[in-house]
Amino acid sequence: MNTASFFRGVGAGAVAGAMLGAMVMSRQDAMKTGVGRTMQRMGNAMDAAWYDFKRAMK
């Protein structure tokens, strides 16, 4: 597995998810909580991806 392409794919997925989340939210107050939830989910996904990457490299 190529490390650069892996991180490029993870980054592209995070950006796409953030854009989709921003498009789905309509009200301003919902936007704030929605962005917070999206940031939390992206952080969790990045942690899980990093954990899987480290396990694959062992």
C-alpha positions, 0 to 999 in steps of 0.5 A: 500500500502506498502511504501517500495515496492512502493519506490523499484518499483519507483527506479527500473523503474528509473534505467530501464529508464536510462539504456534504454535511454543510450542504445538508444543514439548513438553519444557522443553529443547526449548522453549528451543532452539525459542524461539531458533530461532523468534526467529531465523526471525522476525528473518530474516523481519522483515529480509526484509520490511523490505528488500522494503518499502524496495525497493517504496518506491523 
